């Protein structure tokens, strides 16, 4: 009897355990019933209940557990280096610390340079003359740029001498150039400016047509050229490219040496002579022109130690011979060895219809042929010292 009682209790427990999963798995809420009520004036009719079909879905969840590897705590040693202070490993600075400077809208360039070239011959079968030449050049620039305004100013001076065997000292280069350009633009995005430009060119000392040293063909302010005009210019952001176009530019040619003015040199009106060659009316010292001017300057660092500079000026006169263009073109290449040693190669080309060559005079000294304009070309090569401060 005791065994049968135990069997009944075990069967009851087994039946109870089998019903637990079913009760736990049914998590779907009971269906909602739709109730329609009909209300009358006096009585409330019993609600009508419509059954709704129950939609069920069994969701099974499968959990897979993977054993994780145990992380080993590996202890590593730490090596601490002892700090050693030694002045033997300390090197002096190549350049001192630069002091803080307040930003300025002015750009300054101060350049001084001297170039030398030399040739020597001893028992040289092919022949040749010993020679030495030197060329000094300076350039100062003061450029201002702030928002809508840009103002550039420069002063350039060059003078060169050459000495050869059995010859006296000769001049190889001579120039003074001063220029100023003022520009204004409407906004800070555009590189086009409304511009006004003024340039002045002359030389230091007398120029001769060697080997004649008695009659100078040029002097200080004979000639002297002054340009003044207004137009538009394109100036790059780095100021390395400058293109200027002026439809209205006045060119003034000064010949302050009266002897050259009487001859009508450089386009001025020459003196009026009588039959015996005496001066009745002196030559003019000033010659004015009104024309069209185009200038362009450009510089670039072609390689690390190689720079190129270019300057071009084209001018034509409205009043006399429109279309006859005066050309002034310079091209310079600099090969820099280090901060101070530089090799320079320069070319200069000029064509001016007012500068005449091969003048012909008769036995009485009267000019029968004033000559003709020709293309002028100069080339210089030298190695020298350059200092920028």
Steps between C-alpha positions, in 0.01 A plus 500: 500500500790724583648435150173584327479826694848594388414426138195724520704788643772461229240494228343818641834681508585391145164629380552834676849546354382425149239778518745771616675558161170531326385765742830690480515486123156655450591869527258630242246733663136392493298624207307821532132485453300745297204628691207663328248668727159610391348774707133586491305765666389291796698177511857386439516200278754231601833537317571281203834323506665381176776252528832574326723231358826458690824505292782330679872450413753297689843661538791279589825648632827315450797602715846374407777545752866482406770449751730803535871468525651597822701822494846453638642793690852527361726721702771687307786689645543877451846641431558858619793688345691733723500858366848621410573870450804571284598814313713296261188400306368856480557685170486877462219654295587584141277807515382698797141519605301743291325762703126538475401772258164664466347404162536779249328574171833616355739271315862612496781383269856628531748338260868580443718309254833506317582273204848430365633345182863451397707359213879451504734375224869408522674390177162402364542397138140575404540855623287712730503803729515488875189660643316552822157647557280581796133580526333645811123492539253599768125465529267637766128428515222622726169332427175557687190280480187509715154394388405725207825699465837396361796732456836388360821704488850408386842655441756315286856611422771327295849603401772292335861552389729300272880510470702330222863495388614808311167671558367754742219436744162464332144499620309175459167578669328810634138536612278676753137388523229629733139382486176523693164332437181567696205263467146485637251213467130475581516179703757274660435207265595651165862550390413783260579854614434853380860619477717805452867457412805728494848396378827686460819379326841660446874429548790604725789607276595586142474240230737484203518321172838337561782553416390867475513654848465867407138523392244347738194344343304496828518659846309521825146610412593486133294302448263476791162332452189561711174306459174599669166337428191323627331175409442155642734234631486134597713419805526144629448420866872434557588815296726298271299582187399853402327597177423869440303651212461874458314658205610847612869542583717805458866446417745783562854483357754732665824603330658749740836503323472789253756363255299181464173695489632716215570182305144381552610193698238259637215657304505859630470787256851594384647849470448727200829597334589764248703447184828524693391245760429750773212429738203726437262318734617245756368149504219398733580323824162330536299280269145396596298206367156360577442135434410146602714309753516132594738371765549156647727371776530140614732306727507133586708250692557240228714273715617511859804716419389648168284809456377683189393865474337658198400861424340625177381845392319580174406855404352662190421867436155617386609833350806421286514141378235280658601136474872568516581321828789582733628181667686468830550138614719358775546133592721395793585154631659447842677180605555518874787294646421589862359789697763745372661361181295536183554463127292730280425501129318801360382623162358840406333585167395853395341640189416871487412676179638828638855363551688513168827338394758561224456871458669632180655849471660671201838674495349820637355315798139519384290193570395346172350180644370491859531119509248233580370322815644159579441218743721534811609190690714449810602180681676469837635197685668514838564329832483710811379571848141583586374617839135538590405684819 
